[in-house]
Amino acid sequence: MKLSRSSKPVLDPLSDVLDVLGARVTRRTRLEAAGRWALEFPAVDRLKFVALLRGSQWMLLPGRAPQLLNEGDICLLGRIAYAVASDPDVTPIDGQTVFGSGCDVACIGGDDTIGIGGTVTFAASNADFLLERMPAFMIVPRSSPASAAIATILALVNNEIERDTMGSEIVSARLADVLVVEAIRAYAGDFEQTQMGWLGAISDPRLGRALRAIHEDVAQPWTVARLASVAGMSRAAFSAEFSRRLGQPPLAYLRAWRLTIARAALARGDTTIARIASKVGYTSQSAFSHAFRRAFGSPPKASARLPPH
C-alpha cells in the first residue's frame, strides 16, 4: 500500500548517521552462566550492546568502577575493552575463545544469569564518525523512565529465542537493530548524562535545530551565521556553544559529515567522484579531493568502487 504524504519527514541526525554508515547488528550472542566466571573482550571498532534477561553480572571497564547490571538493564559500548563477570574479583579469561569459531551461545556452569549481546558494524570502515561522538560506555537501567520500550523488546527477543520457530532469525535481527536505537534514545533522554556531547546537542532545542538542518540538506552552502539563525542564536553564542558541547566548531562538523557521506558513496560505487563531490556541497572536484585527502590521508579514488562507464 502506498500512502501519500503532505510533507517531507524531518530527518533526524541519529537516523541519518546510522543509515549512511550502514549500521546493523551483524552478530548476536547469548551467555548463560552460574558460579564464578569472568570473560574479557578487547577494544575494537564497533558498537556493542549487552543486556540481561535474567540475574545480574558486573561490567568491568578500564579506569572505571565496576558497574552492576541487573535483569532488564542494557549497556552500549564503543571503542573500549571490557569484561563481564560474576564478581569483580574473578580473573577473566579470553571471551573470544569462548565465543570463537562461530559459536554464538556460551554456557558456563548453569543459567542463573542469562545475557544477550550484539555487535553493531558499519559499512566501508565508516565507524569513526559515530564512535568518536558517542560515549565509550552508556548504561540504561531498567529503572530509567525511558526504558519501557527496551523492556518490551527484551521480552520479544527472549520469546524468539525460546520459540525457535520459522522466521526467528530475521525477527531477532530486526529486534536487535531496534533495541540499539531504543537504548541510545533512552540514554540520550537523561540530560545529566548527555548535556555534553553529540547526543545531548541533538536533543537541545537550539543546537538540535541546526544539526537537523545540516543533516536534512548537507549540500547547502552553510555558514556559521546561517546555522546560528536556524538555531535562533547570535553567531558568537552559537559558535561557542556548539564547540563547547560537540568538541568542534560547526563548520568542522559539517565538513566531517560531508566527507563521511562521500566516503560511503565512493565505497558503494554510486556514481562518479565529481558527482559525489557536488552532492555533498563541494563546488569543485579539486577542493573536494583536497579536503578528502586531508581528512582520510588518501585521495577519493583510493576509496572508490567506480561504476562502469
N, C-alpha and C positions, 0 to 999 in steps of 0.2 A: 504494500500500500504506500502510495506516495502522497505525502501531506504538503500542502502549500504553507509557506511561512511568510509572514508580513515583513519581517526584517531579519537581517543577518545576526546570528547569535554572537554574543560577546565572547571573544577568545581570551580565556584567562591564561596568564603566563605559565602556570604549572601544567595545564593540559597541553599547551603549545610545546613546551620543552620536552615533556615525556613523549609526545608524538614525533617531533623532529628527531629526537635521539633514538627512536625505535626501542624505547624501554619496554621490556616484558620479562615476566618471571620465567626463566628458562629451565630452572631445576627446583624441585620441591622435595624436601626431606622430612623424615619423621624419626623422632628419638623416643624410645621407651626405656626407662631406667629405674633402678631401685638400688638401695645400699649406698656405698661410697664410690663416686665416679667423678671424672672430670675430663673434658675434651677441649683442646685448644686449636685455633684456626688462624692462619696468617692474614695479614693485610693484603688485599688485592683490589683492583679497580672494579668495584661492583657496589650495588646497594643490596643489603641483606635484611630480611625480616626474620625475627624469632618470636614465636607466640606459644603460650602454654595452654593446652587443653585440659590438663589435669596436674595437680600437685604444685610443686614450686622448685625453683632452681636459681642458682646465683649466676649473674653475668659479671665476668671479670675482665676489665679493660685497663691498659697501661695508664698509670698516672691518675686513676680514679678509684674511689672507694667501691668495694663490692656492692652490686645492686641486686636485690632480691626480686625475682619475677614470680608472681603467683598466678594461679589459674585465671585466665581471661586477660592477662596483661600481654602487651606486644611491644617490641622494640625494633628500631631500624638502625642499621649500622652502615657507615660509609667506608672510607679507606682507613680501617683500623683493625688491628689484631684483637682477638677476643677469645675468651674461654667460657664454657658453660660447665657448671659443677654442682654437685650435691652439697658441697661445703667449700668455702674459700680456702680451707687448709689442705684440700686434696691436691696432690701434684698431678697436673693434667698430662694426658697422652695426646699424641697427634691425632686430631679428629679426622684428618684427611685419609688416614689409613683405615679408620672405621667406616667412612663413607666412600672409600675408594672403589675402583673398578665398576662404576655404575650402580653401586649399592645405594639406594635412597632410603632404606629403613634400617635403623640400628637398634638392637635390643641388648641392654646391659643389666642383667640380674632381675628384671621384673618390669612392672609398669606402674609403679607408684607415681611416677612423673611421666607425662606424655607431652612432648613439644613438637611443633612443626616449624620448618624453616623454608625460606625461599630465596633464591638468588636472582636479582634483577640485573640483566645485562643490557648493553646498549650497542646499537648498530655502529659499525665503522669506527670503532675506538673513540666514540664521541662522549665518553662518560665525564670528561673533565668539567664541562660547563655546569652540570648539575652537582657533581660531587664536591666541587670547590665552593659551592654556595649553600650546601646543606650541612647541618651539624654532623659530626662524626658519630654521635650516639643520640638517639631520640627514643624516649620511652613514653608509652601511653598506658597508664594503669587502668585497670577495669573500673576504678572509681572515678575516672575522668568524666566530666559532664558530656563530652562528645563521643563516648565510647560505645554507645548503644548500637550503632551500625556495625562496629567491629565485633561485638558480641554475637550479633546475628550472623555475620559472615563466618566467624569461627564455628558456630553451631552447624552451619551449612557445610563447611569444609569437613568437619568431623563426621557428619552424616554421610557425605560422599565416600569417605574412607571406609566407613562401616558397611555401606550398601554394596560397594564394589560391583556395580551393575554397568550395563552398556551406556556409553557416553560419559562415564565417570571422569575419564582423563581430560576431556575438553572442558567439562564443567569445573573441575578442580583447578585447571589452569586459569580460566576466566575469573574464578573466585579469588585466586591468589593475586591477580592483577588488581582487582577492585580492593582487596584487603590492603595492599600497599598504599593506594591513593587515600583510602579512608584513614589509615594510620597517619599519613602526612597531614591530612586535614585536621585530625584531632589534635595532633601535636601543635600545629600552627595556630589553633584556636586558643592556646594558652599564652596570653600576652606576656607574662613574666618570663617565659622561656624564649620567646621569639621576638621580643621588642628590638633586638639587634639581628641583622641578617636578612637574607632574601625572602624567606617565608613571612617574616613579620612585615617587611616592606610591601609585599603583595596584599596583605590584609589591611594595611594602613590606608585610611580614606583618601589621602592626598598622594602619597607616593604610589599607591596602588593604581590610581588613575593614569599616572604617567607610564608605569610599567605595562599596563594593559594597552595603552596607545602604541607603545613600541612594538609589542607582540602582535597587535592587530594589523599594523602596516609598517613593517620593518624597513621598507624601501623609501619611506618618506624622508625628505631632507631635514631631519630633526636637528634642532639647535637646542642648547640649554634653555634659551628664552622661551621657545615654543613648548618645550616639555614643562617648564615652570608654569606657563599659562594654563596648560592642561591640568596641572596639579592644584592650581589656584594659589600659587605662592610667588613671592618675589624671586627673581633669578638667583640672587645670592643665597637666600634662605633655602631654596630648593636644592641648589648645588651642594651646599654644606650638609644638609640633612640627608640627601641621597648618599653622599660619600661616607658620612658617618655610619649610616645604617647598613649599607651594602659593601663598604670597604673599597669602593672605586667610584670615580666620577661618572655622571650619567652617560657621557659620550663614549667612555671606555666600555661601559656595559653594553651600549648599543653596538659598538664595533665587535665586541666578543661574540654577541649573539648573531650578528650578520655573518661573521666568518664561520661560526658553528653550523648555521644553516647551509652555508655554501659547501663546507666540507662534507656534510651529509649528502647533499645533492650530487657532488662530484663522485662520491663513492657509489651512489646508485646509478650513475651514468644517465641522469635525467635529460641532460641537454649539453650544449657547449659551454666552455668556460666563460665566454663573453656573455652569453645569455644569463648564466648564473650570477655573474658579477652585477648585471643590470637588475636582476630580480631582487637582490639584497641591498640595492641602493648605491652602487658604485657607478659613477658616470664614465669611467674608462676602465678597460681591462688592465692597463698597466698599474693604475692606482690600486685596483683590487689585488693584483699579483704581489705588489709590494707589501700591502697590509697582510696578506695571507702568509707570505714568507716570514715576515717579522713575527707573526703570532705563532706559527707552527714549525718554523725552521726549514721549510721546504716549499717549492713553488706549487701552485694549484695542480699542475699536470701530474705531480707525484701522487696525488690523492685521487686522480680522476680515473674513472672507468668510462671512457668516452664512447658515445653511441656510434653505430656505423653511419657513414655519410650517405 
